[in-house]
Amino acid sequence: MRRAIDLAARGLGHTSPNPVVGCVVLDERGEQAGEGWHRRAGGPHAEVEALRQAGDRARGGTAVVTLEPCNHTGRTGPCAQALLDAGIAHVVYAVADPTPTATGGAQTLRRAGVEVAGGVLAAEAAAGNEAWLTAARHRRPFVLWKYAASLDGRVAAADGTSRWITSAAARADVHRLRAQADAVIVGSGTARADDPHLGARVTGLTDTDVTQPLRVVVDSRASAVKPGARVLDGTAATLVAVAEDAEAGHLEGLVPLLRLPRAAHGPGLDITALLTALYARDVRSVLLEGGPTLAGAFLAANSVDKVVGYLAPVLLGAGPAALGGAGITTIDQALRLDVVDTRRLGPDLRVTAVPVRPEEN
Ligand SMILES: NC(=O)c1ccc[n+]([C@@H]2O[C@H](COP(=O)([O-])OP(=O)(O)OC[C@H]3O[C@@H](n4cnc5c(N)ncnc54)[C@H](OP(=O)(O)O)[C@@H]3O)[C@@H](O)[C@H]2O)c1
């Protein structure tokens, strides 16, 4: 199963709206006969790839798969049936499929006489598929908020300059996160200050190996993104989210606009409406790159699932803090996080944490 989980991870960034899935097929004697992973939406499922590699050796064998084999015919046929056709005798899976259309694969297999065991290394496999599982549960994309700060918690100097607070190693890591995300989001303040490009360049991978994320700028008044902005180049698709009533004639024909309602309270657009609209466009994971004001709005809307902070051993003394507002006014309202990982990246420290949800307090 651990091998299947590693295989599944190779699909990160390429499979939405589908999950990442890995599969290992063992022959009757328990020797590895085939392996596969879901490489891209519309392509063969992991089980089908692994069965193809195993050929006749699959008969009487075992399929080890990170997600319950699907039971429905989408762009490809049901995996449960493919496993039966190949003569698989045992199926071991990690995580049950929560989607109403695809669930029931285990039952179909059991009814046909296959011995099925679920829940094996379930927590590890679920962590590898956290974006897709979160999106399936909330019907909005998984949101990973990333920031790069000085040790005194600032994301820009007093004059607004922020290039570069962190090292090349930390910035390369951000490109890896971009390549794994379906969309990258920034606010109009960041678009105005930095004219960011938001494309993914991953060390060791060619451009064809990287699926570029959709670039999204949240620019209610359509005042930050100007013709010639780097985010409008041809590297990747871009969406500019503007208010329903925004005057955006200068962007017509230049970039697709996403018209959204304004936030019920405070500035900008309705964050829930933004995420719902992205979900409808098959976006299952979002890398929120700030800045602090927009990140505060996402946190206030309870729409951040994970935080990655890159902390550089540098002091700025003045300039914006990593997070603006977020609706927190007193210590009792502080949003507590659990640190799930820490790592040195060159001179910097990467801290990964998840919010402790109220029911877990
Ligand atoms: N080091 C880092 O990791 C990092 C990352 C990003 C940015 N930065 C720095 O942060 C600074 C920019 O940050 P910022 O806070 O000024 O800008 P921001 O968070 O990028 O953008 C804020 C703007 O987003 C728009 N917006 C749309 N919907 C919103 C909503 N629901 N709630 C709040 N705002 C919404 C608002 O403008 P409209 O109403 O006009 O749309 C708002 O003023 C720059 O200096 C940049 O270099 C640093």
The ligand as an ORCA input file, in Angstrom:
! r2SCAN-3c Opt
* xyz 0 1
  N       5.670     37.572      1.168
  C       4.528     37.039      0.757
  O       4.257     35.858      0.921
  C       3.559     37.924      0.043
  C       2.539     37.328     -0.702
  C       1.629     38.154     -1.325
  C       1.742     39.528     -1.180
  N       2.750     40.056     -0.464
  C       2.862     41.508     -0.280
  O       1.636     41.945      0.295
  C       1.344     43.246     -0.183
  C      -0.058     43.259     -0.763
  O      -0.974     42.809      0.189
  P      -2.384     43.499      0.399
  O      -2.926     42.965      1.667
  O      -2.234     44.942      0.218
  O      -3.192     42.978     -0.852
  P      -3.944     41.623     -1.256
  O      -4.330     40.849     -0.064
  O      -3.153     40.967     -2.336
  O      -5.219     42.228     -1.949
  C      -6.187     42.879     -1.171
  C      -7.285     43.361     -2.063
  O      -7.990     42.248     -2.578
  C      -9.286     42.700     -2.952
  N     -10.287     41.775     -2.438
  C     -11.176     41.101     -3.177
  N     -12.009     40.399     -2.412
  C     -11.640     40.643     -1.141
  C     -12.178     40.223      0.111
  N     -13.231     39.403      0.224
  N     -11.582     40.673      1.223
  C     -10.510     41.479      1.154
  N      -9.982     41.924     -0.007
  C     -10.541     41.501     -1.148
  C      -9.484     44.079     -2.316
  O      -9.299     45.060     -3.322
  P     -10.438     45.397     -4.415
  O     -11.702     45.637     -3.661
  O      -9.900     46.537     -5.127
  O     -10.533     44.180     -5.257
  C      -8.327     44.201     -1.361
  O      -7.884     45.502     -1.170
  C       2.412     43.588     -1.199
  O       3.387     44.384     -0.571
  C       2.992     42.246     -1.552
  O       4.347     42.352     -1.960
  C       3.663     39.298      0.157
*
